[in-house]
Structures are given as C-alpha cells and as structure tokens.
Amino acid sequence: MECGMRKIEKTADPNAPEFLQSGETSEHIGRLGTLLRQRRKALRMTMKVVAAEAGLTEGFISQIERGISTPSLVTLYKIANVLGTNVDTFLNHTPPVEHSIVSRAESRQGYNIETKERVYEILERGFPGALLNGCITHIPPGYVSEMTSHEGEDFLYLIEGEILYEINGKEYYLKAGDTLHFPSSLPHRARNLTSKPARELWVGTTPILKDIDGVV
C-alpha cells in the first residue's frame, strides 16, 4: 500500500546528498492525511477526540489530514496509537524488524513523512524486548516541529548543525556535540533556525515501531 512515510535510498554518488527519494511523484502529496482521515472515519472518531487523546490541537490534526502540515515521527506514533494501529501502517516499506547489536551505516535505510527534506534513519533494536529505540533525524533548514509530549525519556545528541530546542517553556540552543536528556512528558519541540541542515541522534523509550513479536 502506498503510504505517507516513504523509503529513501542512499546514493552511490559521493557528491550527492546522502539520500535520494525513490518514486517521488505528485500523487504522494497528502497521502498520509488521506490515510489518517480514512482510519479516523472508519472508527467514527472526530478530529477533536483524536486531538485530545493524542495531546495535540484539533487544528493540527486538520492540517495533517489536509496535507498542510506533517507530523514528526513521534507524533505520528501518538496519532496511530489513538487510532488503534501503529506507525508501520503508514509506511510503504516496513522497516526490518530483525534484531542486530550492530547497525551498519551503509545498509541503513532512510524514511520520511511526506517531505523529502526531513529523513529518519531508524536504528534497529539490538534484541527482543529492548526498551531503548534509536533514530538519526536529518533536519532541514527552517524546520519547526510541532509542540509535543509523550511517555518515557528522550536523549538527544546533535551530530551536525545547530538546533534550538524548547522544553517546558525553556529554550536550549545546541551545537554539534551537545546533548539533551529530559522526561518526554514535558512539552517540547525543535527548530532549525539556520540556513544549513542538521543531524540529530534520538534515543528514547517510546516504542515507535512494533517489535518482531508484533508488540509496540
């Protein structure tokens, strides 16, 4: 099924960007919103109810469904939970669920949600039942995430670039090499105010993708 989050292939050209979009066509635009709206209506849920249970605003849910805004990976996880499903439902290529204590950069796939500039490299869990989840996020210039909160803890390591993080109303300006560790129940968001892309390693206890046994 063609879905809102798409697989990105790494390019062999060393002078090209790290990832290239495969199969990018205009028909993908708004696909995620359509799928979410179909799922919501099938469950006879209003946008107001979905927003309240996901800890988001009704306006933001409306923007996602209309293809105006795109959620972060963690926010998509929250919405999927409310809709009784998981993030995998909205992927056109499901990430591998095999466990490996090593994640090789050259074989790792990248995924995005509607916009090809923001890429997620989902890191494999090392063993069944692992509590930690990892992801390397490529953050484009000018990107501003939605304000969100969820269960668990977040640990962030900024690999490249500069990002302004807002956590519970306080701002933290991070440069490459800086870290953040905080309860993810606190409202938080990220902003790339520069003209250059950034890369962030996220490690958290939020089970974004289902495990090999089907448990998220």
Contacts in CASP RR format, 6 or more apart in sequence:
PFRMAT RR
TARGET T0000
AUTHOR 0000-0000-0000
METHOD contacts of the structure
MODEL  1
MECGMRKIEKTADPNAPEFLQSGETSEHIGRLGTLLRQRRKALRMTMKVV
AAEAGLTEGFISQIERGISTPSLVTLYKIANVLGTNVDTFLNHTPPVEHS
IVSRAESRQGYNIETKERVYEILERGFPGALLNGCITHIPPGYVSEMTSH
EGEDFLYLIEGEILYEINGKEYYLKAGDTLHFPSSLPHRARNLTSKPARE
LWVGTTPILKDIDGVV
1 92 0 8 1.000
2 27 0 8 1.000
2 28 0 8 1.000
2 31 0 8 1.000
2 92 0 8 1.000
3 31 0 8 1.000
3 32 0 8 1.000
3 35 0 8 1.000
3 89 0 8 1.000
3 90 0 8 1.000
3 91 0 8 1.000
3 92 0 8 1.000
4 28 0 8 1.000
4 30 0 8 1.000
4 31 0 8 1.000
4 32 0 8 1.000
4 33 0 8 1.000
4 35 0 8 1.000
4 90 0 8 1.000
4 91 0 8 1.000
4 92 0 8 1.000
4 113 0 8 1.000
4 114 0 8 1.000
5 32 0 8 1.000
5 76 0 8 1.000
5 87 0 8 1.000
5 90 0 8 1.000
5 91 0 8 1.000
5 92 0 8 1.000
5 111 0 8 1.000
5 112 0 8 1.000
5 113 0 8 1.000
5 114 0 8 1.000
6 21 0 8 1.000
6 22 0 8 1.000
6 23 0 8 1.000
6 24 0 8 1.000
6 28 0 8 1.000
6 91 0 8 1.000
6 92 0 8 1.000
6 93 0 8 1.000
6 111 0 8 1.000
6 112 0 8 1.000
7 22 0 8 1.000
7 91 0 8 1.000
7 92 0 8 1.000
7 93 0 8 1.000
7 109 0 8 1.000
7 110 0 8 1.000
7 111 0 8 1.000
8 19 0 8 1.000
8 20 0 8 1.000
8 21 0 8 1.000
8 22 0 8 1.000
8 109 0 8 1.000
8 110 0 8 1.000
8 111 0 8 1.000
8 112 0 8 1.000
8 116 0 8 1.000
8 119 0 8 1.000
9 19 0 8 1.000
9 20 0 8 1.000
9 22 0 8 1.000
9 109 0 8 1.000
10 18 0 8 1.000
10 19 0 8 1.000
10 20 0 8 1.000
10 106 0 8 1.000
10 108 0 8 1.000
10 109 0 8 1.000
10 110 0 8 1.000
11 17 0 8 1.000
11 18 0 8 1.000
11 19 0 8 1.000
11 20 0 8 1.000
18 119 0 8 1.000
18 138 0 8 1.000
19 110 0 8 1.000
19 119 0 8 1.000
19 138 0 8 1.000
21 112 0 8 1.000
21 116 0 8 1.000
24 116 0 8 1.000
28 114 0 8 1.000
29 67 0 8 1.000
29 114 0 8 1.000
30 66 0 8 1.000
30 67 0 8 1.000
30 114 0 8 1.000
31 114 0 8 1.000
32 64 0 8 1.000
32 67 0 8 1.000
32 70 0 8 1.000
32 76 0 8 1.000
32 90 0 8 1.000
32 113 0 8 1.000
32 114 0 8 1.000
33 64 0 8 1.000
33 65 0 8 1.000
33 66 0 8 1.000
33 67 0 8 1.000
34 65 0 8 1.000
35 89 0 8 1.000
35 90 0 8 1.000
36 64 0 8 1.000
36 65 0 8 1.000
36 79 0 8 1.000
36 83 0 8 1.000
36 90 0 8 1.000
37 65 0 8 1.000
39 83 0 8 1.000
39 85 0 8 1.000
39 89 0 8 1.000
40 46 0 8 1.000
40 47 0 8 1.000
40 50 0 8 1.000
40 65 0 8 1.000
40 83 0 8 1.000
43 83 0 8 1.000
43 84 0 8 1.000
45 82 0 8 1.000
45 83 0 8 1.000
47 58 0 8 1.000
47 59 0 8 1.000
47 61 0 8 1.000
47 62 0 8 1.000
47 65 0 8 1.000
48 58 0 8 1.000
50 56 0 8 1.000
50 61 0 8 1.000
50 79 0 8 1.000
50 82 0 8 1.000
50 83 0 8 1.000
51 57 0 8 1.000
51 58 0 8 1.000
51 59 0 8 1.000
51 60 0 8 1.000
51 61 0 8 1.000
53 82 0 8 1.000
54 61 0 8 1.000
54 75 0 8 1.000
54 78 0 8 1.000
54 79 0 8 1.000
54 81 0 8 1.000
54 82 0 8 1.000
55 78 0 8 1.000
55 148 0 8 1.000
55 149 0 8 1.000
56 75 0 8 1.000
56 78 0 8 1.000
56 79 0 8 1.000
56 146 0 8 1.000
56 148 0 8 1.000
60 69 0 8 1.000
60 71 0 8 1.000
60 146 0 8 1.000
61 79 0 8 1.000
63 69 0 8 1.000
64 70 0 8 1.000
64 71 0 8 1.000
64 79 0 8 1.000
67 114 0 8 1.000
69 146 0 8 1.000
70 113 0 8 1.000
70 114 0 8 1.000
70 115 0 8 1.000
70 118 0 8 1.000
71 79 0 8 1.000
71 113 0 8 1.000
71 146 0 8 1.000
72 113 0 8 1.000
72 145 0 8 1.000
72 146 0 8 1.000
72 148 0 8 1.000
73 87 0 8 1.000
73 113 0 8 1.000
73 120 0 8 1.000
73 135 0 8 1.000
73 137 0 8 1.000
73 208 0 8 1.000
74 148 0 8 1.000
74 150 0 8 1.000
74 206 0 8 1.000
74 208 0 8 1.000
75 146 0 8 1.000
75 148 0 8 1.000
76 87 0 8 1.000
76 90 0 8 1.000
76 113 0 8 1.000
77 86 0 8 1.000
77 87 0 8 1.000
77 150 0 8 1.000
77 206 0 8 1.000
77 208 0 8 1.000
78 148 0 8 1.000
78 150 0 8 1.000
80 86 0 8 1.000
80 87 0 8 1.000
80 89 0 8 1.000
80 90 0 8 1.000
81 216 0 8 1.000
86 209 0 8 1.000
86 210 0 8 1.000
86 216 0 8 1.000
87 208 0 8 1.000
87 209 0 8 1.000
88 94 0 8 1.000
88 95 0 8 1.000
88 209 0 8 1.000
88 210 0 8 1.000
91 111 0 8 1.000
93 109 0 8 1.000
93 111 0 8 1.000
95 109 0 8 1.000
95 111 0 8 1.000
95 122 0 8 1.000
95 209 0 8 1.000
96 124 0 8 1.000
97 209 0 8 1.000
97 210 0 8 1.000
97 211 0 8 1.000
97 212 0 8 1.000
97 214 0 8 1.000
98 124 0 8 1.000
98 212 0 8 1.000
99 124 0 8 1.000
99 125 0 8 1.000
99 126 0 8 1.000
99 127 0 8 1.000
99 128 0 8 1.000
99 130 0 8 1.000
99 212 0 8 1.000
100 124 0 8 1.000
100 126 0 8 1.000
101 126 0 8 1.000
101 127 0 8 1.000
103 123 0 8 1.000
103 124 0 8 1.000
108 121 0 8 1.000
108 122 0 8 1.000
108 123 0 8 1.000
109 121 0 8 1.000
109 122 0 8 1.000
110 119 0 8 1.000
110 120 0 8 1.000
110 121 0 8 1.000
110 122 0 8 1.000
111 119 0 8 1.000
111 120 0 8 1.000
111 122 0 8 1.000
112 118 0 8 1.000
112 119 0 8 1.000
112 120 0 8 1.000
113 120 0 8 1.000
115 140 0 8 1.000
117 138 0 8 1.000
117 140 0 8 1.000
117 143 0 8 1.000
117 197 0 8 1.000
118 137 0 8 1.000
118 138 0 8 1.000
118 139 0 8 1.000
118 140 0 8 1.000
118 143 0 8 1.000
119 137 0 8 1.000
119 138 0 8 1.000
120 135 0 8 1.000
120 136 0 8 1.000
120 137 0 8 1.000
120 138 0 8 1.000
121 135 0 8 1.000
121 136 0 8 1.000
121 137 0 8 1.000
121 138 0 8 1.000
122 134 0 8 1.000
122 135 0 8 1.000
122 208 0 8 1.000
122 209 0 8 1.000
123 133 0 8 1.000
123 134 0 8 1.000
123 135 0 8 1.000
123 136 0 8 1.000
125 132 0 8 1.000
125 133 0 8 1.000
125 211 0 8 1.000
128 211 0 8 1.000
128 212 0 8 1.000
128 213 0 8 1.000
129 211 0 8 1.000
129 215 0 8 1.000
130 211 0 8 1.000
131 205 0 8 1.000
132 203 0 8 1.000
132 204 0 8 1.000
132 205 0 8 1.000
133 203 0 8 1.000
133 204 0 8 1.000
133 205 0 8 1.000
133 206 0 8 1.000
133 207 0 8 1.000
133 208 0 8 1.000
133 209 0 8 1.000
134 201 0 8 1.000
134 202 0 8 1.000
134 203 0 8 1.000
134 204 0 8 1.000
135 201 0 8 1.000
135 202 0 8 1.000
135 208 0 8 1.000
136 159 0 8 1.000
136 199 0 8 1.000
136 200 0 8 1.000
136 201 0 8 1.000
136 202 0 8 1.000
137 199 0 8 1.000
137 200 0 8 1.000
137 202 0 8 1.000
138 197 0 8 1.000
138 198 0 8 1.000
138 199 0 8 1.000
139 163 0 8 1.000
139 190 0 8 1.000
139 192 0 8 1.000
139 197 0 8 1.000
139 198 0 8 1.000
139 199 0 8 1.000
139 200 0 8 1.000
140 192 0 8 1.000
140 197 0 8 1.000
141 192 0 8 1.000
141 194 0 8 1.000
141 195 0 8 1.000
141 196 0 8 1.000
141 197 0 8 1.000
142 191 0 8 1.000
142 192 0 8 1.000
142 193 0 8 1.000
142 194 0 8 1.000
143 190 0 8 1.000
143 191 0 8 1.000
143 192 0 8 1.000
144 189 0 8 1.000
144 190 0 8 1.000
144 191 0 8 1.000
144 192 0 8 1.000
145 189 0 8 1.000
145 190 0 8 1.000
145 191 0 8 1.000
146 189 0 8 1.000
147 166 0 8 1.000
147 187 0 8 1.000
147 188 0 8 1.000
147 189 0 8 1.000
148 187 0 8 1.000
148 188 0 8 1.000
148 189 0 8 1.000
149 184 0 8 1.000
149 185 0 8 1.000
149 186 0 8 1.000
149 187 0 8 1.000
149 188 0 8 1.000
150 184 0 8 1.000
150 185 0 8 1.000
150 206 0 8 1.000
151 184 0 8 1.000
151 185 0 8 1.000
151 205 0 8 1.000
151 206 0 8 1.000
152 183 0 8 1.000
152 184 0 8 1.000
152 185 0 8 1.000
152 204 0 8 1.000
152 205 0 8 1.000
152 206 0 8 1.000
153 181 0 8 1.000
153 182 0 8 1.000
153 183 0 8 1.000
153 184 0 8 1.000
153 204 0 8 1.000
153 205 0 8 1.000
154 180 0 8 1.000
154 181 0 8 1.000
154 182 0 8 1.000
154 183 0 8 1.000
154 184 0 8 1.000
154 188 0 8 1.000
154 202 0 8 1.000
154 203 0 8 1.000
154 204 0 8 1.000
154 206 0 8 1.000
155 179 0 8 1.000
155 180 0 8 1.000
155 181 0 8 1.000
155 202 0 8 1.000
155 203 0 8 1.000
155 204 0 8 1.000
156 165 0 8 1.000
156 174 0 8 1.000
156 179 0 8 1.000
156 180 0 8 1.000
156 181 0 8 1.000
156 200 0 8 1.000
156 201 0 8 1.000
156 202 0 8 1.000
156 203 0 8 1.000
157 177 0 8 1.000
157 178 0 8 1.000
157 179 0 8 1.000
157 200 0 8 1.000
157 201 0 8 1.000
157 203 0 8 1.000
158 174 0 8 1.000
158 175 0 8 1.000
158 176 0 8 1.000
158 177 0 8 1.000
158 178 0 8 1.000
158 179 0 8 1.000
158 198 0 8 1.000
158 199 0 8 1.000
158 200 0 8 1.000
158 201 0 8 1.000
159 176 0 8 1.000
159 177 0 8 1.000
159 198 0 8 1.000
159 199 0 8 1.000
159 200 0 8 1.000
159 201 0 8 1.000
160 176 0 8 1.000
160 197 0 8 1.000
160 198 0 8 1.000
160 199 0 8 1.000
161 175 0 8 1.000
161 176 0 8 1.000
161 192 0 8 1.000
161 194 0 8 1.000
161 196 0 8 1.000
161 197 0 8 1.000
161 198 0 8 1.000
161 199 0 8 1.000
162 173 0 8 1.000
162 174 0 8 1.000
162 175 0 8 1.000
162 176 0 8 1.000
162 192 0 8 1.000
162 193 0 8 1.000
162 194 0 8 1.000
162 196 0 8 1.000
162 198 0 8 1.000
163 173 0 8 1.000
163 174 0 8 1.000
163 190 0 8 1.000
163 191 0 8 1.000
163 192 0 8 1.000
163 198 0 8 1.000
163 200 0 8 1.000
164 171 0 8 1.000
164 172 0 8 1.000
164 173 0 8 1.000
164 174 0 8 1.000
164 190 0 8 1.000
164 191 0 8 1.000
164 192 0 8 1.000
164 193 0 8 1.000
165 171 0 8 1.000
165 172 0 8 1.000
165 173 0 8 1.000
165 174 0 8 1.000
165 180 0 8 1.000
165 188 0 8 1.000
165 189 0 8 1.000
165 190 0 8 1.000
165 191 0 8 1.000
166 172 0 8 1.000
166 188 0 8 1.000
166 189 0 8 1.000
166 190 0 8 1.000
166 191 0 8 1.000
167 180 0 8 1.000
167 182 0 8 1.000
167 186 0 8 1.000
167 187 0 8 1.000
167 188 0 8 1.000
168 182 0 8 1.000
168 186 0 8 1.000
168 187 0 8 1.000
168 188 0 8 1.000
169 187 0 8 1.000
172 180 0 8 1.000
174 180 0 8 1.000
182 188 0 8 1.000
184 204 0 8 1.000
184 205 0 8 1.000
184 206 0 8 1.000
190 200 0 8 1.000
192 198 0 8 1.000
207 215 0 8 1.000
207 216 0 8 1.000
208 216 0 8 1.000
209 216 0 8 1.000
210 216 0 8 1.000
END
